[in-house]
Amino acid sequence: MTGFKNFILKGNLIEIATGLIMALAFAEVVTTFTAWLTSLLPASTEGIFSNATYFGAFLNAVVSFVIIGAVVYFFIVTPYATAKERFFPAEEAGTSADVAVLQEIRDLLAARGGTV
């Protein structure tokens, strides 16, 4: 079970899934905006009512994007960050272990009278 926990929390699985969800929602916003924009071109013979339909679809996509973003943030990102911090706490700020060992060796050599 530890391996699965490490796979879920340490890897980039959640970040990739969140990015994919948001990218797909944003793609819908771009698609509907493009459809609305092209319906405004003078070459369009569809009439004024179809422009309102395209604009309504665009507004619907924007509202859906905002709602999906809020759901993803509050139900995926926030619990994931909390669980990641709980199971894998961030290292303390300061020198890393390898630098600390090298500094200790330097200090021992200096105490023995060697050159640094």
LINLINJO-V296706 format. One record per residue. N is the residue number from 0. RES is the residue in one letter. PSI is psi in whole degrees, -180 to 180 (* if undefined). OMEGA is omega in whole degrees, -180 to 180 (none if undefined). D_FIRST is the distance of its C-alpha to the first C-alpha in whole Angstrom. Layout:
BEGIN
N&RES&PSI&OMEGA&D_FIRST ; N&RES&PSI&OMEGA&D_FIRST
END
This chain:
BEGIN
0&M&-29&179&0 ; 1&T&-39&179&4 ; 2&G&-41&178&5 ; 3&F&-41&179&5 ; 4&K&-43&178&6 ; 5&N&-40&180&9 ; 6&F&-44&-177&10 ; 7&I&-45&-171&11 ; 8&L&-31&-177&12 ; 9&K&-32&-177&14 ; 10&G&-178&-180&15 ; 11&N&21&-177&18 ; 12&L&-46&-179&17 ; 13&I&-42&180&18 ; 14&E&-41&-180&21 ; 15&I&-44&180&22 ; 16&A&-42&179&21 ; 17&T&-44&178&24 ; 18&G&-39&179&26 ; 19&L&-44&179&26 ; 20&I&-47&-179&27 ; 21&M&-36&179&30 ; 22&A&-41&179&31 ; 23&L&-38&177&32 ; 24&A&-40&179&33 ; 25&F&-32&177&35 ; 26&A&-37&177&37 ; 27&E&-38&177&38 ; 28&V&-45&-179&40 ; 29&V&-41&-179&41 ; 30&T&-47&-179&42 ; 31&T&-34&176&44 ; 32&F&-43&179&46 ; 33&T&-41&178&47 ; 34&A&-42&179&48 ; 35&W&-43&-179&50 ; 36&L&-43&180&52 ; 37&T&-24&177&53 ; 38&S&-18&179&54 ; 39&L&-12&-179&57 ; 40&L&146&-178&58 ; 41&P&-26&-179&62 ; 42&A&-13&-180&61 ; 43&S&129&-178&59 ; 44&T&20&-174&61 ; 45&E&-22&178&59 ; 46&G&173&-174&61 ; 47&I&-29&-177&60 ; 48&F&-32&177&58 ; 49&S&-30&176&55 ; 50&N&-42&178&55 ; 51&A&-36&179&54 ; 52&T&-44&178&51 ; 53&Y&-39&179&50 ; 54&F&-39&177&50 ; 55&G&-39&177&48 ; 56&A&-37&177&45 ; 57&F&-46&178&45 ; 58&L&-39&177&45 ; 59&N&-42&179&42 ; 60&A&-38&179&40 ; 61&V&-45&179&40 ; 62&V&-42&178&39 ; 63&S&-40&179&36 ; 64&F&-44&-180&35 ; 65&V&-43&179&35 ; 66&I&-44&178&34 ; 67&I&-41&178&31 ; 68&G&-42&179&31 ; 69&A&-43&179&31 ; 70&V&-45&180&28 ; 71&V&-43&-178&26 ; 72&Y&-50&-173&26 ; 73&F&-26&-177&26 ; 74&F&-11&179&23 ; 75&I&-56&-173&21 ; 76&V&-49&-178&22 ; 77&T&-49&177&23 ; 78&P&-35&179&19 ; 79&Y&-45&180&18 ; 80&A&-38&178&20 ; 81&T&-45&180&19 ; 82&A&-39&180&15 ; 83&K&-42&179&16 ; 84&E&-33&-180&18 ; 85&R&-46&-176&17 ; 86&F&-29&-179&13 ; 87&F&77&-177&15 ; 88&P&149&179&19 ; 89&A&147&179&22 ; 90&E&151&179&23 ; 91&E&148&177&27 ; 92&A&141&-179&30 ; 93&G&-161&-178&32 ; 94&T&145&178&32 ; 95&S&169&-175&29 ; 96&A&-41&-178&28 ; 97&D&-37&177&30 ; 98&V&-38&179&33 ; 99&A&-40&178&33 ; 100&V&-43&179&34 ; 101&L&-38&177&36 ; 102&Q&-37&178&38 ; 103&E&-42&177&38 ; 104&I&-43&178&39 ; 105&R&-44&-179&42 ; 106&D&-38&178&43 ; 107&L&-41&178&43 ; 108&L&-40&179&46 ; 109&A&-36&179&48 ; 110&A&-32&179&48 ; 111&R&-13&180&49 ; 112&G&12&178&52 ; 113&G&169&179&50 ; 114&T&147&-179&51 ; 115&V&*&none&48
END
